[in-house]
Amino acid sequence: MANAVFIQANPRQMLGARISAYSFRRNSAAPDSFAVHIMDVRDHPRLMEAGQTILRAGHVREWDPDDLQSFTPLRFLPPQALGFDGRAVVTDPDVFAVGDVAELFARELGGKPVWAVPRLGHNGRADYVATSVMLLDCARLPDWQFDRDLDHLFSHRSDYVEWIELRRENPANIGHLEPEWNSFDKLTPSTKLLHTTKRRTQPWKTGLPVDYTLREKGGLLELLRPFRARHYQQHPDSRQEALVYSLLAEMVEGGELSRAELEAEMAANHVRHDSLQMVDRWRGWELAAA
């Protein structure tokens, strides 16, 4: 199939990725016009090797295969995975389709092979674009050789930040998507793809211990942090919670996810412990009703 959605994931984010995949198919008027693939980091042994180091913003850092976002380099795999043909939409596992992704595949690209939403001023950069959602014209990206680029990353011949932030790309080859195609924690009538990017309030994690790296200025500060700081918090927008759990409810009802699978995810602390009750609470919820 010429066009495909690619969703990055690892075990702790797999349920989010499955909900995301379901949302792309569910909310498209032409779901048979594109494929949906979940890219599991466990299928890429090089990313699972402990003891490696990378350059990150000019500093040597240990590579942690168990990091919550160890899948991030997979953003650059889709052109190679599609044989440098067709178009790809690549997303993080916490991105959920509210609109129809088929609109992106039909978009006029104006000769630009990479499209993403700009975040001016983010990370101190005036030209920052968010690679957490990208539309790619794969035939025009023959230089995105994923295996080679991993070699360069782990041999310190390239810098992680320069790769992830597209600093190596010619700015003339990067087009800007409208904000609704990577809507950061805002669910509005114009939202096409909702990105629950504030990790501490991801709706399916409320109450669980934080499982990503907490950055502290001193070791003793972590011991003094209150319970609230060490656990995922309630999402401030109940509609975003409702969106995620209404999708999950449909998956359970339709047999795409069994209750036993959901219980296993709960036991593994990958999803909040009251998820079965949340499924019942938000079953049948529609965005238009909120």
ABEGO torsion letter per residue (X at the ends): XABBBBBBBBAAAAAAAAAAAAAAAAABABAAABBBBBBBAAABAAAABBGBBBBBGGBBBBBBAABAAAAAAAAAAAAAAAGGBEBBBBBBAABBBABBAAAAAABBAGGBABBBBBBBGBGGBAABBBAABBBBBAAAAAABBAAAAAAAAAAGABBAAAAAAGAABBAAABBBBBAAABBBGBBBAABABBBBABAAABAAABGBBBABBBBBABAAAAAABBAAAABBBBBABAAAAAAAAAAAAAAAAAGABBAAAAAAAAAAGABBAAAAAAAAAABGBBAAAX
